[in-house]
């Protein structure tokens, strides 16, 4: 159960990153078939990849094509804050 929770959290993060990527590279979205079920994959993480594939096959509808999106490189997470203001109130 612990692995499932970890995989669900990892998948959520990857889906958010993929959404951002699509917003910045809309031409990539044109390559995706209509009604496709996107299955996130990470190069070198076979345990997660197998879980994602199994899960996708269980939830995929009959006429939905499966598309594996493999992330081959991921930059470190960092803040996007350019400026901020600090106000001491007490």
C-alpha positions in Angstrom: 0.0 0.0 0.0 2.9 2.3 0.7 4.3 1.9 -2.8 0.9 2.6 -4.3 0.6 5.9 -2.4 4.2 6.8 -3.4 3.4 6.0 -7.0 0.2 8.0 -7.0 2.0 11.0 -5.6 4.8 10.7 -8.1 2.3 10.4 -11.0 0.5 13.5 -9.8 3.7 15.5 -9.9 4.6 14.2 -13.3 1.2 15.0 -14.7 1.5 18.6 -13.4 4.9 18.9 -15.0 3.5 17.4 -18.3 0.7 19.9 -18.2 3.2 22.7 -17.9 5.3 21.3 -20.7 2.2 21.2 -23.0 1.4 24.8 -22.2 4.9 25.8 -23.2 5.1 23.5 -26.2 1.6 23.3 -27.7 2.9 21.7 -30.9 3.6 18.6 -28.8 -0.1 18.3 -27.9 -0.9 18.1 -31.6 0.8 14.7 -31.7 -1.5 13.2 -29.1 -4.5 11.2 -30.4 -8.0 12.4 -29.4 -9.2 10.8 -26.2 -5.8 9.3 -25.4 -5.0 8.1 -22.0 -1.6 9.5 -21.1 0.6 7.2 -19.1 3.6 8.8 -17.5 6.9 7.0 -17.5 10.3 7.8 -16.1 13.4 6.6 -17.8 15.2 4.2 -15.4 12.3 3.7 -12.9 10.9 0.4 -14.0 9.0 -0.2 -10.8 7.0 3.0 -11.3 6.7 2.5 -15.0 5.2 -1.0 -14.6 2.8 0.3 -12.0 1.7 3.1 -14.3 1.2 0.7 -17.2 -0.8 -1.8 -15.2 -3.0 1.0 -13.7 -3.6 2.5 -17.1 -4.7 -0.8 -18.6 -7.2 -1.3 -15.8 -8.8 2.2 -16.2 -8.6 2.6 -20.0 -11.8 2.6 -21.8 -12.3 0.4 -24.9 -11.6 3.0 -27.6 -9.1 5.1 -25.8 -5.5 4.8 -27.2 -2.8 4.6 -24.6 0.2 6.9 -25.0 3.3 6.5 -23.0 5.1 9.7 -22.2 8.6 9.0 -21.0 10.4 11.7 -19.2 14.1 11.3 -20.0 15.4 14.3 -18.1 13.8 16.4 -15.3 15.3 19.6 -13.8 15.4 20.0 -10.1 12.4 21.6 -8.4 12.9 25.3 -7.6 10.8 28.2 -6.6 9.4 30.4 -9.4 9.1 33.4 -7.1 10.9 36.4 -8.7 10.2 38.9 -5.9 8.4 38.9 -2.6 7.6 41.1 0.3 7.9 40.3 3.9 5.8 42.1 6.5 6.3 41.6 10.2 2.9 42.0 11.8 3.4 41.0 15.5 
